[in-house]
Amino acid sequence: MMIWVMLVGGLGFLLVGGELLVRGAVRVASQLGVSPLIIGLTLVGFGTSAPELVTSVQAALSNAPGIAFGNIVGSNIANLLLILGASSLVTPIIVQSSALRRDAVVMVAVAVLFSVLSPLFPMGRLIGLIFVAGLAIYIYAAFRQETATEPDHGAAFDKGLAAQEADPALSPTAPAEGSLLMPLLTSLAGLAIVVLGGYLLVNGAVALARSFGISETVIGLTIVAVGTSMPELVTSLVAAVRREADVAFGNIIGSNIYNILGIGGVTALIAPSQVPPQIVGFDNVLMVAVSALVIFFAYTGRRLTRLEGGVLVAGYGGYVWWLWP
């Protein structure tokens, strides 16, 4: 019973803390006169990935690489099969933007890069630095793209936009008079709650794996990965319901790029560790294959139909059935 309390409580703290962290940070940035575009591309984009980031770092520090990297790879698989598939069932997703098509290639490329490097080298600080630098270049390119005379919205922009549309409180407002104390305290409280949630979730997941004789990697790839992907699920479904399906698609593509370059990079920088053989031999390959499948679906007819969404969701069901003992 205590294990499930830790799991559910940890997930709850992650989601609530992540919300407070982003809200406070957006408010601080708005009062300081930071551009709404920068806020969307960075604070909101990173903020919705806070659950995955904290959980993977906590797991790596706790010597549970199966959960740390299972969370990253499992989140990417869940994003594409479960969340994008469910969004396509709500409304067919039309892929219109050429920038999204470029971002889709980036998503596949970073998935391939991670899959090639992980069996050859430990995820050490050099690789972590390369990944984080790659994300910084990606965000800079996205910013340049958005500030062009005729901006062609990309996945990084859509990731921030999806969160802002799901929760208007995450949208920057006009600079207001007043103290920065409350927004700063809100951000710090959110950060503390996220860290506590990650601690509880990781410890609950490890305890669950040991009590049932299930590998930590399987728990990381399923329960932890889906739990920490809740912000992506909510924001993509809201975008789909509002008939802004291209935003839902961009949100998932952007999230997968953030997960590997940002979360994988920071995890490797803070707590270098080896990717477990199970992930290297199967899940990495599946992540690349699913990424390619989604791009194939998107390029055929420039849309993801309800039928294709059903195939993706059914594929995730089969994946969990295959993994679970």
JOJO-V93897 format. One line per field, one symbol per residue. ss: DSSP state (H for helix, E for strand, - for the rest). burial: I if it has 16 or more other ideal C-beta (glycine too) atoms within 10 Angstrom, else O. A space follows every 10 residues. Layout:
# JOJO-V93897
ss->???
burial->???
This chain:
# JOJO-V93897
ss->-HHHHHHHHH HHHHHHHHHH HHHHHHHHHH H----HHHHH HHHHHHH--H HHHHHHHHHH H---HHHHHH HHHHHHHHHH HHHHHHHHHH --EE---HHH HHHHHHHHHH HHHHHHHHHH --E-HHHHHH HHHHHHHHHH HHHHHH---- ----HHHHHH HHHHHH-HHH ---------- HHHHHHHHHH HHHHHHHHHH HHHHHHHHHH HH---HHHHH HHHHHHHH-H HHHHHHHHHH H---HHHHHH HHHHHHHHHH HHHHHHHHHH --E---HHHH HHHHHHHHHH HHHHHHHHH- --EE-HHHHH HHHHHHHHHH HHH--
burial->OOIOOIIOOI IOIIIOIIII IIIIIIIIII IOOIOIIIII IIIIIIIIII IIIIIIIIII IIOIIIIIII IIIIIIIIII IIIIIIIIII IIIOIOIOII IIIIOIIIOI IOIIIOIIOO OOIOOOIIOO IIOIIOOIIO OIIOIIOOOO OOIIIIIIII IIIIIIIOOI IIOOOOOOOO OOIOOIIOOI IOIIIIIIII IIIIIIIIIO OOOIIIIIII IIIIIIIIII IIIIIIIIII OOOIIIIIII IIIIIIIIII IIIIIIIIIO IIIOIIOIII OIIIOIIIOI IOIIIOIIOO OOIIOOOIIO IIIOIIOOII OOIOO
